Amino acid sequence: MGRISSPLPYWATNVSPPPTECPPFLKNVNAKDVRNLSTPDEEYKILSWPEMQSIVARNDIGVLQRVPSKLRSYMEFNYTVKQKYGNVSTYILRERLRWGQVVEDLVGGEPWKNPDDVKVLYNDCPYGIDPRIVHLVVWLKFPLASDPESDLLLPETRAAIQTYVDKTFAEFPSENVIWFKNPAILKSVHALEHFHVMIFDPDLKKIDRITGGYDMLSKEI
């Protein structure tokens, strides 16, 4: 994306004053995140709506990243959550979804039949995208069937998701709505099934009706 790395270590970039040693939440991060964290925020290229449409159309989800300082905050938040809850899935289940105490007890019915098995929330730390794009996550109590070899959604699963998206987001122009599901290798929350929906420049009052008024945590992260 034409980014320029900071002369500082990745764990000291975008922080003032920079720390003198790597904080525990930034130890043992992967090479992709090191490159991102090493980028000054002002050098990071925000993705436009046409770029997001293209990325989703070609299923190139792996290129999505967060603004470097937001990624740092996200990692710190996840570290704190893991200290308190043991893992991020348990935190989301208890505090964001209010679906129970442990993932193992989560039981959904026949897919798409019970509205209580689906909940739409803001993505608490969205990718580095045009701020006019609203990034939502659709959380599910049931699995989305995929091919065990390719990890791609089965055609009937894609069709069912599309039907849900068309119905749930019918108030918005279809050209302003896209959805995708992260492959297993890119998921940050493995134990809870979910997929992503992005809407370009929507009426936020309509979004509030869909999310039940739940706000995003990224205002605090």
C-alpha positions in Angstrom: 0.0 0.0 0.0 3.0 2.3 -0.4 3.6 2.6 3.3 6.8 3.9 4.9 8.1 2.2 8.0 9.0 4.2 11.1 12.6 4.4 12.2 11.4 3.4 15.7 10.8 -0.3 16.7 7.3 -1.5 15.8 6.3 -1.4 19.4 7.3 2.3 19.8 5.7 3.7 16.6 2.6 5.9 16.9 3.1 6.4 20.6 4.1 9.6 22.3 6.3 9.5 24.2 7.6 6.2 22.8 8.1 3.4 25.3 11.6 2.2 26.1 10.7 -1.5 25.9 8.2 -3.7 24.2 4.9 -4.0 26.2 3.7 -7.6 26.8 0.7 -7.3 24.5 3.0 -6.7 21.5 5.4 -9.6 22.1 5.4 -12.5 19.7 3.3 -10.8 17.0 3.3 -12.1 13.4 5.3 -10.5 10.6 2.2 -8.9 9.0 1.3 -7.1 12.2 4.9 -6.0 12.7 4.8 -4.4 9.3 1.5 -2.7 10.1 2.6 -1.5 13.5 5.8 -0.1 12.1 3.8 2.2 9.8 3.2 5.8 11.0 -0.6 6.4 11.0 -0.1 9.3 8.6 1.5 6.9 6.0 -1.3 4.4 6.2 -3.6 4.3 3.2 -7.3 4.2 4.1 -9.4 1.9 1.8 -12.1 3.5 -0.2 -15.6 1.9 -0.8 -14.7 0.9 -4.4 -11.5 -0.7 -3.1 -13.5 -2.6 -0.5 -15.9 -3.8 -3.1 -13.1 -5.0 -5.2 -11.4 -6.8 -2.3 -14.6 -8.6 -1.4 -15.4 -9.5 -5.0 -12.1 -11.2 -5.5 -12.2 -12.7 -2.0 -8.8 -11.1 -1.1 -9.7 -10.6 2.5 -6.2 -11.2 3.7 -5.2 -7.7 2.6 -7.5 -6.0 5.1 -5.7 -4.4 8.0 -6.4 -1.9 10.8 -4.9 1.6 11.1 -1.6 1.0 12.9 -2.5 2.8 16.1 -5.9 1.1 16.2 -4.3 -2.3 15.7 -2.0 -1.5 18.7 -5.1 -0.5 20.8 -6.9 -3.6 19.6 -4.0 -5.8 20.7 -3.8 -4.2 24.1 -7.6 -4.5 24.6 -7.5 -8.2 23.6 -4.6 -8.8 26.0 -6.5 -7.2 28.8 -9.6 -9.2 28.0 -7.7 -12.5 28.0 -6.3 -11.7 31.4 -9.8 -11.3 32.8 -11.9 -13.7 30.8 -9.4 -16.3 29.6 -10.1 -15.7 25.9 -11.8 -13.2 23.6 -14.7 -15.5 22.7 -15.9 -15.7 26.3 -15.8 -11.9 26.7 -17.9 -11.5 23.5 -20.3 -14.2 24.5 -20.9 -12.7 28.0 -20.5 -9.0 27.6 -21.4 -8.2 24.0 -23.8 -10.9 22.9 -25.2 -11.8 26.3 -25.7 -15.3 25.1 -24.4 -17.1 28.2 -21.3 -17.9 30.2 -19.3 -20.4 28.1 -19.2 -21.2 24.4 -19.6 -24.9 25.0 -23.2 -24.3 26.3 -24.1 -22.3 23.2 -26.8 -24.2 21.3 -28.6 -22.8 18.3 -31.6 -24.2 16.4 -32.1 -24.8 12.7 -30.1 -22.1 10.8 -31.8 -18.8 10.1 -35.2 -19.9 11.7 -34.9 -18.3 15.1 -34.2 -14.5 15.3 -32.6 -15.1 18.7 -29.9 -17.1 17.1 -28.6 -14.1 15.2 -27.3 -10.8 16.5 -25.8 -7.9 14.6 -23.3 -5.6 16.3 -20.8 -3.0 15.2 -17.3 -4.3 14.7 -15.6 -3.0 17.8 -12.3 -2.3 16.0 -13.0 -2.0 12.2 -10.4 -2.2 9.5 -8.7 0.9 8.1 -11.5 2.0 5.8 -13.3 5.1 4.7 -15.1 6.4 7.9 -18.3 6.6 5.9 -18.4 2.8 5.8 -20.2 1.1 8.7 -18.6 -2.2 9.6 -21.0 -4.7 11.3 -20.5 -8.3 12.5 -23.3 -10.8 12.3 -22.9 -13.3 15.1 -24.6 -16.7 14.9 -25.4 -19.5 17.3 -25.1 -22.0 14.4 -22.2 -22.9 12.1 -21.8 -21.9 8.5 -21.0 -24.9 6.4 -17.8 -24.7 4.3 -15.7 -27.0 2.2 -13.3 -28.8 4.5 -10.5 -28.6 2.0 -10.8 -25.1 0.5 -12.4 -23.5 3.6 -14.8 -21.7 1.2 -18.5 -21.5 2.0 -20.7 -24.0 0.4 -22.9 -22.6 -2.4 -26.0 -23.2 -0.4 -24.5 -21.5 2.6 -23.6 -18.4 0.5 -27.1 -18.3 -0.8 -28.6 -18.5 2.7 -26.3 -15.6 3.9 -27.2 -13.5 0.8 -30.9 -14.1 1.5 -30.4 -12.9 5.1 -28.4 -9.9 4.1 -30.9 -8.9 1.4 -33.7 -9.1 3.9 -32.0 -7.5 6.9 -30.4 -4.6 5.0 -33.2 -4.1 2.4 -33.4 -0.4 3.4 -30.0 0.3 1.8 -29.2 0.3 -1.9 -27.7 -3.1 -2.8 -24.6 -1.5 -4.4 -23.9 0.0 -0.9 -23.9 -3.3 0.9 -21.2 -6.0 0.8 -20.5 -9.0 3.1 -17.7 -11.5 3.6 -16.6 -14.2 5.9 -13.0 -14.5 7.1 -11.3 -17.8 6.4 -10.2 -19.7 9.5 -6.6 -18.6 9.2 -7.7 -14.9 9.4 -10.3 -15.2 12.2 -9.5 -13.4 15.4 -12.5 -15.1 17.2 -12.6 -18.7 16.3 -15.1 -20.2 18.7 -18.1 -18.0 17.7 -19.4 -18.1 14.2 -19.8 -14.8 12.4 -19.5 -12.9 9.2 -19.0 -9.3 8.3 -21.2 -6.8 6.6 -20.2 -3.3 5.4 -22.5 -0.6 4.3 -21.5 2.6 2.6 -22.7 5.9 4.1 -26.0 4.6 5.7 -28.5 6.4 7.8 -27.2 5.6 11.3 -30.7 5.6 12.7 -31.5 2.6 10.5 -28.3 0.9 11.7 -29.4 1.5 15.3 -32.6 -0.4 14.6 -30.7 -3.3 13.2 -28.2 -3.5 16.0 -30.8 -2.8 18.7 -28.9 0.4 19.6 -25.7 -1.4 20.7 -22.9 1.0 20.2 -19.3 0.1 19.3 -16.5 -0.3 21.8 -14.0 1.2 19.4 -14.8 4.6 20.8 -13.1 3.4 23.9 -10.5 1.0 22.5 
